[in-house]
Amino acid sequence: MDKETVNGDLKDSEQTVEDVSDVVDPAAEKRLVRKVDIRLIPILFVLYLCAFIDRVNIGNARIQGLEADLDMTGEDYNIALFVFFVPYILFEVPSNMLLKNIRPSWYLTGIISAWGVVTIGMGLTQSFQGLVACRFLLGLFEAGFFPGCAYLISMYYRRLELQVRINVFFCASITAGAVSGLLAYGIAHMDGVAGYTGWRWIFILEGIATVVVAAIGFFVIPDWPDSAKFLTDEERLLLIQRLRMTLRYISGIIFIFLGIVTTTYSVVFFAPTILRQLGWTSIRAQVMSIPIFVVAAVFTLASAVLSDRIKQRYVVLMVGGFVALIGYILLLNMTRIPVGARYFALFLITSGGFTAQTISIVWLSNNLGGHYKRGIGVAMQIGFGNISGIIASFIYLAHEAPTYHTGFGTGLGLLGVGMLTATGFYFYLRWENAAREAGKRDYRYNLPADEVDNLGDDDPRFRFVL
């Protein structure tokens, strides 16, 4: 296959990657995308909302008496957080490999139901050891959900359509912070019902809700595009055609993710505790956590719209990073600022951190070539990045309350590393795009025709999203 034939088929990079209006009917394409939006994103949002609530509700249970009832002392709470991430990190890539061979509607709802049952078990456990065992199983079953959903979404949309969809989906994790606080506030009043304390009801009721939603999801979650039953034959052909016209690099961006995610895990696991350290009661701390996550959700969605509109990932990621940096700097000086400023700092950390995190996920997916590479790459990014969950589990030390210098300082440092890595990654992509524009990668056209067809992001016509 010569260069002229390839360019004749795919034209220039901008048209190749994002403009297929001369090949497909724009009106039909718009209707198709809207139909996919309605069927795919809402159900995944609700399921991820359940997933994240089940993951972080231990923070709400903690201030409702979890530690006292299970005779937990010292750093036992940190250990309970840590053990979740061991299987979560180890099984994300194998899980995505398994997903490729199983219908998403079966696989995803199966693991969701399993962790729902485990969450109920956390409400029934009578010992710290039982809690740790449940947290381990929770991490095992949740390992495949987020990367699996991110992979599934990327199979239905083109590159510059992904940011808003991923952000809407990811906002479930932010919304979970608000919903979890609201639910914990209401459930706390069930203390003593049927002989169970309030923190037990948090796990039991939220676990039951997860199982119910999983059952509904079995009938709603679409499978792969070529077998999606909610699409007509013509719509499936159109979807596959428009996706084939999008060429799709795994790189240091996973280090960006590691640096940033420590910020978000720190907030969701320790926000109730930090708020209580501001002098508020347990119930008031639950309520005061709600606005933090509501504002973060709005900020994150707005950043997604902006990112897609200006067709830039790096700039928006850095804005989120700087917002979170300001929050950390404020909290590192909390003894010198009033309670209101400390509370405001949590808004900054949450909004900026979640914005940078979602941008980094889509940035990688945008620059990966091929379905297999994208599925494994996203799972590697999320799996490696979730090492930050282990870090976050052990940097907020009880004996350092309320200043938590280790926690805030480590969060600030890792966020800075992530931002510096993002900057290096950005300039590398600019350099590589310029090299391709200058024809310095055209020697790859001399490869055998079948290899040229499978170059993916190594194709000289491919341009990386900045």
N, C-alpha and C positions, 0 to 999 in steps of 0.2 A: 504493500500500500504506500503510494507516494504522498508527499506533503500536500500537493495540490488537491488530491482526492479527499484527504482528511479535512483540509480546510474548506473544501467545497461542501462537504457534508455538515460540518459543524460550525463553519464561519468563524468570526472573531470570538475572543473569549467572552466578552460581555454578552453577546447574543447566544453563545453556546451555553453559558451558565444560567442566564436569567431571562432570556427573551425568546419565547417560542411562538409569539403571536402570529408569525407568518406561516406557521405549520398547523396550529390548532385554532379552533374557534375561541376567541377570547371570552365570549359570553358563556359558552359551554364550560370553559375552564373555570370561570368564576363561580358558576353554579356548583361545579364539582368540588372545588375547594371549600365552599360554604357547607356543602353536604358532609364532607369529611370533618370539618370543624365541629359540626353539631353532634356527629356520632362518636367521634374519637376523644376529643379533649374533655368534655364534661365528666364522663365516667372515669377517666384516668385521674382527673382532678379530685373527685370524691374519694377514690381508692387511695390516692397518695395522702389525702387529708387524714384518712383513717390510719395509714401506715405511720405517719409522722406523729400523730397523737399517741399512738401505742408506743412509739419509741421514746417520746419525751415526757409522757405523763408521770414518769417517776419523779421529775422535778416538782410537780404539784403534790404528788403523794408524800414527798419528803417533808414538806412543811405542814402536812396534816397528820403527822405522827408515825410515818413508816419506820423510821430509825428506832424509835422508842419501842414499838411493838415487836420488832424483830431483833432486839438487843444488838443493834449495830453501833459500833464505836469507831473512833479514829477515822481512818480513810476507807471504811467499809463501803460507804456510798460511792466513792470514786472507783472502787473495784467493781461494783455493780454496773457502773457506766462503762468501764473499760472492757469487761468481758463480752459485751455486745459486739464490739468492733472486731474481735478476733475472727469469728466465722464470717462476719459481714465483709471483711476485706478479702479473705481467702477464697470465698466462693462467688464473688461477683463475676469474674471472667468465666469460670466454668459454667455458671448459670446462664450467661448470655450465649455461650456455645450450645448449651442444651436447648435454649429457647428457639434456636434456628431450626430445630428438628421437631418441635412440638407446636401445636396451635396455641397462639397467645391466649385465647379465651380459656383454654384448659389450664395452661401452665400458670398464668398469673393469678387466676381465681383460686387455684389449688394452694399456692403458697400463701395467699392472703387469708384463706380460711384457716390454715395451719397456725399462722401467727396470731390470729384472733383468738383461737383456743388457748394458745400460750399466754396471751394477755390476761385472759380469765384466770388462768392458773396462777399468775402473779398476785391476783387478788385473794387467792385461797391459800397461798403458801404460809407456813407457820415458822419459817426459819430463814436466816440470811442465806444459808446454803441453797435452799429452795429458790430464793429470789435470783441468785447467781445462775442457777441452772436454767431458769426461765429466760433470763436475759441472754444467755448463750443461744438458746433455741430461737429466740426472737431475732437475733442477728443472723442466724443461719437461714431462716425463712424469708427475712426481708432482703437478704443479699441480692437476690435477682430482680427485685421489683423495680427500683429506680432506673438502673441501666437498661433493663428490659423495656420499660416504657419509653425511655429516651430513644432507644433503638427503633421501637415500633413507630413512634412519631416521625422519626427521620426517614422512614420508609414511605411516608405519605406526602411529604412536602419537599419543595426545592429549597436551596440553600438560604436565600434571603426571605423565605417565608417562615423559617424555623424559629427565629428569636422570640417573636410574640407568642407563638404556640408553646414553646418550651417554658417561657416565663409565666404564662397563664397556668400551665401544669405545675410548675415549681412553686407558684404562689400558694399552692395547697400547703406546703411546708411552713410558709410564713403564717398563713391563716390558721394553721394548727396551733400556733402559739397563742393566738387570741381565743380560739374556740376551746382549747385545752384549759386556759385560765377561766373562761366563762363556765365551762362544764364543772370544773373543780370547785368553783364558787357555789354552784347549785348543789352538786353532789355532797359537798361538805355538810350540808344540812341533813343528810341521810345518816349521819353518824349514829350508830346504835340500832338501826333498822335491821331486823332479822339477826341481831347479835353481831353484825359486822361494823367495824369502824369506818369512818368516812373514806380514808385512803383506799380501803379494800373495794369499796363501791366504785371508785374511780376506775380501777382496772377491770372489774367485772362488767360494768355497764358499757364501757368503751370497747371491751373485747367482744361482747355480744353484738354491738352495732357493727363491728368490722365483719363478723361472720355473715350477718344479714346482707350487708352491702356486697360482699363477695358473691353471694348467691345470685343477687341481681346482676352483678357484673358478668357472670357466666353467659347470660343471654344478650348482653349489650356490647361487650368488648369485641371489636372487629378483629379478624385474623389478617394475614398478609394481604397486600393489595391484589395479588393475582387470584385470590380466593375469597375476597370480601363479599359476603352475601348481601350487604346493604347497597351494593353498587350494581347497576345494570351491566350487561356485557360491554356496551359502548363506553360506559364510564370507566370500567376497568381498563379497557384498551387505551383510553385517553390518559388515565392516570399513569399507566406504565410508560406510555410514549413520552409524556412530559418529564418523567423522572429519568428516563434513559438519556435525555438530552442534557442532563446535568452531570458533568464529571465531578468526582469528589476527591492528611499527613499527620502522622502521629509524631509528636515532638515534645519539647520541654514544657508544653502548656500544662502537662499534668503536675509539674512543680508549681505552676501558678495556682492551680486548684488546691494543692496541699496548703499553701500559705494562706489562702483566703478562707477555706472552710473551717479552720480553727476558730475564726471569728464567729461564724454562725452557730457552730456547735456550742461554743462557750455561752452564747446568749440563750439558746433554747434549753440547755441543761441547768444553767445557774441563774437565769433571770429572776425566778421566784425567790431564790435565796438572797440574791443581791438586793432585791426590792425590800425584802424583810429586814435586811441589815440597815436600810434607810430609816428604820424606826416604825414601820407599819406592821399591823397584825397580819397573821397568815391569810385571812380571808381578804383583807384589803390588798395585800400583795398580789393575790390571784387576779383581782379586778384591775389593778393598776398595770398589769402586764398586757392587758388586752389592747389598749391604744398603741402600744409600741409595735405590735405586729400588724395592726390595721394600717398604720402609716407606712410601714415597710412594704406591705403588699402593694399599696398605691404607688409608692416610689419605684418599686421594681417593675411594675407593669408600664409605667410612664417611660422608664429607661428602655424597655424593650421596643416600644413604639418608636422612640427616638433613634435607637440603634438601627432598626430596619429602615427608617426613613433616610438617614444619612449614610447608610450602608457602611457603618464603622462599628467594630467591636472594641478595639483597644481604647479609644477615647472615652467611651461610656464606662468601660471597666475601670479606668483610672479615676474618673469622677467618683464612682462608688467607693473606690479604695481610699481616696482622700477624705471623703465624708466620714468613713469609719475610723480613719487615723485621728481625725479631730476628736471623735468620741473617746478613743483610748487615751489620748493625751489629757483630756478633761478628767477621766476617772483615775489616772495616775496621780492627779493632783486633787483628789476628792476631799482631802482634809482642809483644803484652802477654798473650796467652793461650796455654795449652799446646796441643800437637798434638791431643789428644783433643777439646778444645773447638772447634778449627777443623773437625775431622771432623764433629762434631755439628752445626755450623753448616750444612754441606752438606745434612744431613738436613732441617733446618728450611726452607732455601731451596727444595729440591726438593718436599717435601711441601706446603708452603704455596703455592708458585707454581703447581704443577699443579692443585691444588684450585681456586684462583681462576680459572685459565684455563678449565677445563671448565665452571665455573658461568657464566662470562661468555658462552660459546658458547650454552648452553641458554637463558640469560636473553633473548638476542636472538631466538632461534627461537620462544620462548614468546610474544613480543610482536609478531610479524610477521603481516600479514594476507594471505592468499592464497598459493597454491602458487608462483606465479611470483615474487612479492615475497619469499617465504621463501627460495627457491632462490638468487636473485640477492643478497639481503641477507646470507645466511650466507657466500656466496662473497666478497662485498665485505669483510665483517668479517675473514675469515681472510686474504684477500689484503692488505688494509691492515695488519692486525696483524702480518703476516709481514715488514713493513719492519723490525720488531724483530730479525729474523734477520740483516739487514744490519748493524744497530747492534751486535748481539752479536758479529758476525764481527770487528769492528775495535776493540773496547774492552778486550780482554785482550791487552795488548802484551807481547811477549817480553822486552823490556828492563826491564819493571816487575816481573818475577817475583822473588820469590814473592808479593809483597804485592798486585799488581794493583789499585792504588788507582783507576785510571780505570775498570776493569771493575766492581768492586764499588760504587763511588760512583755510576756511571751507572745500574747496575741498581737501586740503592736509590732514586735520584731518579725514574726512570721508573715504578717500582712505586708510589711515593707519588702520582705524577700519576694513575696508573690508579685508585687507591683514592679520590682526591678526585673524579675524574670519576664514579666509581660512586656516590659519595654524592650528587652533584648530580643524576645520572640517577634515583636512588631517590626523591628528594624531588619531582622533576618528575612521576614516575609517580603518586606519592601525590596530588599536586595535581590531576592530570588525572582520576584516578579519582573524587576528591571532587567535581570539577566535573560529571562525568557523573551521579553520585548525586544532585546537586542539580538536575538537569535542564537544565544550562547548554549542553548539546550537542544538546538535543532538536530544535532548528531543522533539523537535518539530515534529519529525517523528512519535511520538505517537498520534498525532492528527488524527481525522477521515480522511480517504483517500481523500475525496473531499476538505477538508481544506488544506491538504498537497499540492494538485495540485494548489491551489490558494494562496500559501504563497507569491509568487512574490519575492521581495527583502528580505523577512524574511526567505526564504528557506535557510537551512544550506549550500547548495551547491553554493549559489550566492556569488560572490566576487565583492566588490565595486571597481570601477575604481578610482585610486588615481591620 
